[in-house]
Amino acid sequence: MKKIFFGLVLSCAFLFASIDLNSATKDELMQIKGIGAKKAEMIIDFRKKQKINKAEDLMGLKGFGKGLIENIKNEVKDKE
């Protein structure tokens, strides 16, 4: 019973949690629609050079168009 309860709590946390582009793991980034291993690595490399303040900061990366940026914006929390 405790395992089921814990599983439900964890599932709800993932539903309402937003991803921080500056600290998310590769696996967390890959949960965003349209981001696979290669694009997750691109984000990680990018953030080593500069802080990501908003999803639009990634527009300069190859393969990051308006549609993908919208997907990212739906999943991340912007820095204010």
N, C-alpha and C positions, 0 to 999 in steps of 0.2 A: 504494500500500500504506500509506503514511504517513497519507493522508487517511482511509482505512478505520479504521485503528487509532485515530486521533484521534477519529473519530466514535463509536467504541465506548466509548472512555474518557469522552467527554463525556456520552454517554447514561447510562452507569453513574453518573456524578456526579449527574445530575439525579434518578435513581431514589432515591438515598440521601441527597440533600440535603434539608434542611428549610428552609422559608421563614421569614425573620425579618419579622414584621409591621411592625416599626419602620423597616426599611430596604428592604423589597422594592419593586421597581418595579411600575408598573401592570400590565405584561405578566406579571410573576411572580405577582402576586395573582390575575390572571385565569386562571391555571393551576389554581386551586383549584376543585373542582366546586361549582357554584352561584354563583360570583362572576363577574360580567360587568364591563363597563367602568364602569357606574354605581356598583356596590357597591365596586369597587376604588377609585374616586375618593372614596367615602364613608370608606373606611378611611384613605386618604391625608390627607383633611381632618381626620379624628378624631385621627390621630397628631400632627398639627401642634399640637394643643391639649394633648394629654397623651400620655404614654408608654403603650404597650400592654404590659402585663405577662403577660396570658394571654388566650386567645381569648374567654373569657367577658366581658372588658371591652367587647366589641362588642355585647353583648346589647341595649343601649339604642338602637342604630341601627335605623331603620325597615327591615324586611325581614330582619333577622338573628334568626332563630328557632333553636330547639334543634337542628334538623337541619343547618342551615348551620354553626352553631358546632361541631358534631361534625366536619363536613367540614374545617373550618379546623383544629381540634385535631389531626386526622390528618396535616396537612401542615406545621404550623408547629412551631417550637421555642419553648417558653415561656421567659421570663426568670426566672431563679431568684435 
